[in-house]
């Protein structure tokens, strides 16, 4: 599992909420169209879900330098203080 993506792990383990988050993050990070991200948020994709290591969509967006998706997540209630298993937050 060391080289598996979060999406692959979530699919393999049947974690539907995490799959939704992963798909959301992929859309946010790889597409530059804010309306796609906004449409996903309008569908109530859980912005504060965390994967097996505690990473949230905001953690992923922030750690990869995707400012617009991070701002969109924050505007829609993403927790800036969520902590992963290593004690890191999106602010680190």
Beta strands, then each sheet from edge to edge (+ up, - down):
end
